[in-house]
Amino acid sequence: MDWRIKAGLQKILSLTRVGDKINHFGSRLMDPRYLEHKLDYHVAESLALMARLEAIGYRMADNDIFFELGTGYSIMQSLAIILLGVSRVVTVDISRDIKFSDCLKYIELLSGSRVSRLAEHSVYSETEIRSILGKLKASSDLDDFLHTAKYHWNENGQDIPSRKRHC
């Protein structure tokens, strides 16, 4: 499909919450491996981000907090950053679009070579990453998942924590 047509359709669909949901449903319907491709993209983006930061002298410390603006439907990029070793992620978005069921699907898909790839660049070993993923899988609901992931959600920028406050 011509990217201009696709971009135009996405722009029209994004004008309403229902249209945005239709867009994501269509993506999943058209490509059964949509979540896997999205997961691979977010893992690659996280590794590229860390490589860019390291290139300018950044070295991860155990009390680092990453800020994300506009989470959307997927917390995978933030989760990958956490699995690389930051202490937590603070995110701000206008609405809470992420779903617990999608989080669990991502955790299920994040196995094998993806974990190994993250472990190559993480402060955690592959075994430690698998342990973290196991704890996330055992979450009872989205709030429990976010708390376990050390992920602080802020809708509309309210209640942004200080560096000393914990999730």
N, C-alpha and C positions, 0 to 999 in steps of 0.2 A: 504494500500500500504506500502511496505517495505520502511522505512525512507531513507535507503541508495540509493534506486532507485530514490525516490522523490528528495533527495538532489543532486544527479547526474544530473537529468533533470533540476533542478533549476539552477545549476551551468552552464550548457550548455546554457540555455535560457538567463542567465544574461549577457552573453558575448556581446549581442547587445541590443540596446534600443527596437527593435521590439520583440526580445525574452523575454525581461523583461515584456513588455506589454502583450504578449501572456500568460506568467505565471500568471499574475494578472487576466487576463480575464478568464483563465481556473479555477482559484480558485473561482471566482464569479459564473461561469457557473455550477461548480460542487456542490456548496453550496449556495443556494439562501439567506441564512442568514449569509453569509460571513462577510459583513460589521458589523452586530450586534455582531458576535463573536470577530471580531477585536476590536470593540469599547469596549466590556467588558474586553478584554485583556488589552487594553491601560489604562482604568480606574483603573483596579486592579494594574497594574504596577505603575501608578502614586501614588496611595495610599501606595503601598509597599515602593516606593522610599521615600515618605515623612515620613513614619514610621521609615525607616532606619536612615534618617537624624535626626529625633527627638530623636532616641535612643542614638545618639552621642552628643546630646545637642543643635541641631539646632532648632531655633524658628523663624517662618516666620515673616518678617518685610515688611512693605508696599512698600519699595523701592528695594526689592530683584529682581535680574535678574537671570533667569536660562539660561544656555547655552546648546544648543543641537547640536550635531554633526551627520549629516546624517539623515535628516528628512524623506527622501523617499517619499512614496505616501500619508502618513497620518500625519496630524498635531494633531491628537486626543490626544496623550499623552501630548504634550505641552499645548494644550488647557485645558486639565484636570488640569494640574499644574497651569495654569492661573486662572481657576475657583476655585482652592484651595486658591488662594490669592496672588501669586507673581505679581509684577507690570508688567512684560513683559518677553518674551522669545526671545533670540537671537539664530538664527539657521544658520548653515553653511552646504551647501551641494554642490556637484559637478554639480547638475542640478536641475531645478525646476519642479519636477514631480507631485507635488500636483495639484489637480484640484478643481476649485470652486464648481463644481457640487457635488463632493465627500464631500467637506466641508459642504455643505448644507444638504446632506444626513445624515452625522454624527450628525449635529445639530438636525435634525428631529428625529433621533433615540435616541438621548440623552435626554430622558424624564423619567418621573415616578421614578422608584426606582433608576435609575442611578443618577439622580439629587439629590435625597434624600441621596444617599450614599456619594456623593461628599460633600453635605452640612454638613453632620455629622463631616467632618474633615476640612471644609473650614472656612476662616475668613468671608465669605459671608453667608447670610441666604439663604434658598431655594428660597425665593422670589427674592432676589438679583441675584442669579444664573439664574433664569428663565428670569429676565429682561436682563441680559447680553446676554443670548441665543437669546432673541427676537431681540436685536440690531444686533447680528450677522446674523440672518435670513434675516434682512432687507438690508443687504449689496448688493451693485449693481454689484460688480465684485470681483475677488480674491484679488486685491490690497486693496479694501475697507474692505473686510473681515479681511485681515491680520492686517490692521491698527486698526480696531475696536477691534480685539482680542489682541492688543498690542504685536504683533508678528513681529519681525524684521528679514527679510529674507536676507541672504547673499549667493550669488552664488560664489563658489570657494574662500571663505574667504575674499572677498573684502568688504571694508566699514564697518568693525565691529565697532559699536558705543561705545563711552565711557559711563561710568555710568551716566553722567550728561545729555547726549543727549536723546531726546525723539523720539518716533517712528514717 
